[in-house]
C-alpha cells in the first residue's frame, strides 16, 4: 500500500511502515493530513490457497487473471503471490522483454475490495538473475510454465 502524505513540510510517496518509522525517529507529527498508519495489533497475516489447499495447492500457469475475495473485508491489505519451486515458497519477481512477460503478481483492487492475481503472458517464473526471485535457479533461455501457488495476505488498516 502506497500513500502520498505531507509531513514535516515535505510531500513524499512512502509505504505506511516507512512513514511510521520516520515519524517515530524524528518525533514529528502529520502536518494537517491524516497519515495512514497501522499498529502491530491491527496487522494480521494469513496464507490462503485459492482453488486448492495447503497440502494440494492449485497450479497457476501463464496468462491467468484470478480474482479472489479479500480475506479481510473492509481493510486495506498487502498481498504477496508466491509459488513453490523445489518444495520452497517465494515470490517470482517479474521479467518483461519484448514478447515475454514472466511472473506472478497480486494486489488489492479498490473500491472493489478484491485481490487480483495476474500471471505473465508467457510464463510464471524466469531465472533468479533475470527476475530477482529468491530460488537461485537458472532456466537459461527457458522459463517455468506453471507452478503451485498461494497468497500471503496481511491486514493493514480499516477503510475510512
Secondary structure, 3 states (H helix, E strand, C coil): CEEEEEECCEEEEEEHHHHHHHHHHHCCCECCCCCCCCCHHHCEEEEECCCCCCCCCCEEECCCEEEEECCCCCEEEEEEEEEEECCEEECCCEEEECCEEEEEEEEEECCCCEEEEEECCCECECCHHHHCCCCCCCCCCCCECEEEEEEEEEEEEECC
